[in-house]
Amino acid sequence: MAQPSVSAPAPVSDAAPASASAPVARAELRASDADRDRIADVLREALAEGRLQPEEHAERIDAVYRAKTLGELEPLVRDLPAAPVRGAAPAGAHAGAGAHAAEADWPRAAPESENLMAIFGGSVRKGRWRVRRRTNALAVFGGVEIDLTEAVFEQQEIVIHVVAAFGGVDIKVPENVSLRSSGSGVFGGFDVKTYEAPDPDAPIVHISGFAVFGGVEAKPKRGKRLKNLRA
């Protein structure tokens, strides 16, 4: 009688199983809101320093908030001093660690500055808030309102750098602070009511920048006085 045939067992491979997923390249990592905000801060600082023209800045800002990956963000600041440094992730880093490393390499906003932007819209800063050493305000076909009458001053002197292009920036300060100006208007108005406070310890608010087919106004608000430098 013929014996039934028995198939040989399949050979067992000594090879290690393939990784479930390959690491994602840095440029393909999804950008977070914090990533976009950091790049926007670099662009605003470049505008304030005169490295970018208002029209070019507006185009790049629009691209920032449409970007979906880090690779789309990087070219927007590649030609600026604070552009992110390109480099490979540390050897042996996993995909998750690589994401954190990539984020750490990205430029961060300076802790002593704040940026306010209004493009075809409005931006308001008022009430009880801590004033940074430098505030950058951009108004392009929009309006920015900065009210310092209830703010907390932690520095003796602050600078508000404004750019108004077919827009307006309105700044209100307490009656007992010094208000100075070094701005100018080009087919626009740069109206700052300069004033030197009698108290030598009073904060100094310096308004700089320019207005192009726009307006900048800064003046004391009646009845509003700063009681203490760090109140």
C-alpha positions in Angstrom: 0.0 0.0 0.0 1.3 3.4 -0.9 2.3 5.6 2.0 0.7 9.1 2.1 3.1 11.9 1.2 4.0 14.4 4.0 5.0 17.9 3.0 8.2 19.2 4.5 7.8 22.0 7.1 8.5 25.5 5.8 12.0 26.7 6.6 12.3 29.2 9.5 14.0 32.4 8.6 16.5 33.9 11.0 16.0 37.4 9.7 14.5 40.0 12.1 11.0 41.2 11.2 11.0 44.5 9.3 10.2 47.6 11.2 6.6 48.5 11.2 7.3 52.0 10.0 10.3 53.9 8.7 11.3 57.2 10.4 9.7 60.2 8.9 12.1 62.8 7.4 12.2 66.1 9.2 10.8 68.1 6.2 7.8 65.8 6.1 6.9 66.2 9.8 3.5 67.9 10.3 3.9 71.5 11.5 2.1 72.5 14.7 0.5 75.9 15.6 3.6 76.6 17.7 5.9 76.0 14.8 3.9 78.4 12.6 3.9 81.1 15.3 7.7 80.8 15.8 8.2 81.3 12.1 5.8 84.2 12.1 7.7 85.9 14.9 10.9 85.6 12.8 9.2 87.3 9.9 7.8 90.1 12.0 11.2 90.8 13.5 12.7 90.9 10.0 10.0 93.4 9.0 10.7 95.6 12.0 14.4 95.6 11.1 13.7 96.5 7.5 14.9 93.2 6.1 11.5 92.6 4.5 9.1 95.0 2.7 5.5 95.0 4.0 4.2 93.4 0.8 6.7 90.5 0.9 6.1 90.1 4.6 2.4 89.8 4.1 2.9 87.1 1.4 5.2 85.1 3.6 2.9 85.3 6.6 0.0 84.0 4.4 2.2 81.1 3.4 3.1 80.4 7.0 -0.4 79.8 8.1 -1.2 77.7 5.0 1.9 75.5 5.6 1.2 71.9 6.7 4.8 70.6 7.1 8.1 71.8 8.5 9.5 71.5 5.0 7.0 74.2 3.8 7.9 76.5 6.7 11.7 76.4 6.4 12.1 78.2 3.0 10.1 81.2 4.3 13.0 82.2 6.8 16.0 80.6 5.1 17.4 83.9 4.0 16.9 85.6 7.4 19.5 85.7 10.3 17.2 83.7 12.6 16.5 81.0 10.1 16.6 77.4 11.5 19.8 75.5 11.2 19.6 72.4 9.0 21.0 69.2 10.4 20.4 65.5 10.8 18.8 64.2 13.9 21.2 62.5 16.5 22.2 59.0 15.6 19.9 56.4 17.0 17.1 58.8 17.5 13.6 57.3 17.0 10.9 59.0 15.0 9.3 60.5 18.1 12.6 61.8 19.5 13.5 63.2 16.0 10.3 65.2 16.0 11.2 66.8 19.3 14.7 67.5 18.1 13.4 69.1 14.9 11.1 71.3 17.0 14.0 72.3 19.3 16.0 73.5 16.3 13.2 75.8 15.1 13.6 79.5 16.0 11.8 80.7 19.0 10.4 84.1 19.8 12.5 86.4 21.9 11.2 86.4 25.4 11.5 90.2 25.7 9.4 91.0 22.6 5.7 90.8 21.6 4.2 91.0 18.1 0.8 92.3 17.1 -0.5 92.0 13.6 -3.6 93.1 11.7 -3.9 92.2 8.0 -7.3 93.0 6.7 -8.5 92.8 10.3 -7.8 94.1 13.8 -5.6 93.4 16.8 -6.2 94.8 20.3 -4.0 94.7 23.4 -5.5 96.3 26.5 -6.4 95.8 30.1 -4.1 94.3 32.7 -1.0 93.0 30.8 2.7 92.9 31.2 4.5 95.1 28.7 7.5 93.6 27.0 10.7 95.5 26.4 9.8 95.7 22.7 6.5 95.4 20.9 6.2 95.2 17.2 2.9 96.2 15.6 2.0 95.7 11.9 -1.2 97.0 10.3 -1.8 96.3 6.6 -5.3 97.2 5.6 -6.2 96.7 9.2 -6.0 98.3 12.6 -3.9 97.7 15.8 -4.9 99.2 19.2 -2.4 99.2 22.0 -3.7 100.5 25.4 -1.0 100.9 28.1 -3.1 102.7 30.6 -3.7 99.6 32.8 -0.5 97.7 31.8 2.3 96.5 34.1 5.7 98.1 33.3 8.6 95.9 34.3 11.2 98.0 32.4 12.2 101.6 32.6 12.1 102.1 28.9 10.0 100.2 26.2 10.0 100.5 22.5 6.9 100.1 20.3 7.9 99.7 16.6 5.0 100.2 14.3 4.5 99.7 10.6 1.2 100.9 9.1 0.6 100.3 5.4 -2.9 101.3 4.3 -3.8 100.7 8.0 -3.7 102.4 11.4 -2.0 101.9 14.8 -3.6 103.7 17.8 -1.5 103.8 21.1 -2.7 105.1 24.4 -0.4 105.7 27.4 -0.9 106.9 31.0 -0.6 110.6 31.6 2.5 110.4 33.8 4.9 108.5 31.5 7.4 110.0 29.0 6.4 109.6 25.4 9.0 109.9 22.6 9.0 109.4 18.9 11.4 108.6 16.0 8.9 107.6 13.4 7.9 109.1 10.1 5.0 109.2 7.7 5.3 108.6 3.9 2.0 109.7 2.3 0.7 109.0 5.8 0.6 110.4 9.3 2.8 109.7 12.3 1.2 111.7 15.1 2.9 111.1 18.5 2.3 113.7 21.2 5.8 113.7 22.7 6.0 114.5 26.4 8.6 114.3 29.2 7.3 113.3 32.6 8.5 115.4 35.6 9.3 112.2 37.5 12.8 111.0 36.4 11.7 107.4 37.4 8.7 107.4 35.2 8.7 104.8 32.3 9.6 105.9 28.8 7.6 104.8 25.9 9.5 105.2 22.6 7.5 105.0 19.4 9.4 104.2 16.2 8.6 103.0 12.7 6.7 104.5 9.7 3.4 104.9 8.1 2.8 104.4 4.3 -0.6 105.5 3.2 -1.6 104.9 6.8 -1.7 106.5 10.2 0.0 106.1 13.6 -1.3 108.0 16.6 0.0 107.9 20.2 -1.2 110.1 23.0 -1.9 110.2 26.8 -5.3 109.1 27.9 -7.0 111.7 30.2 -7.5 110.5 33.8 -5.3 107.5 33.5 -2.1 107.6 35.6 0.5 104.9 36.4 0.7 104.5 40.2 3.8 102.3 40.4 6.5 101.2 37.9 5.7 97.5 38.7 2.1 98.0 39.8 
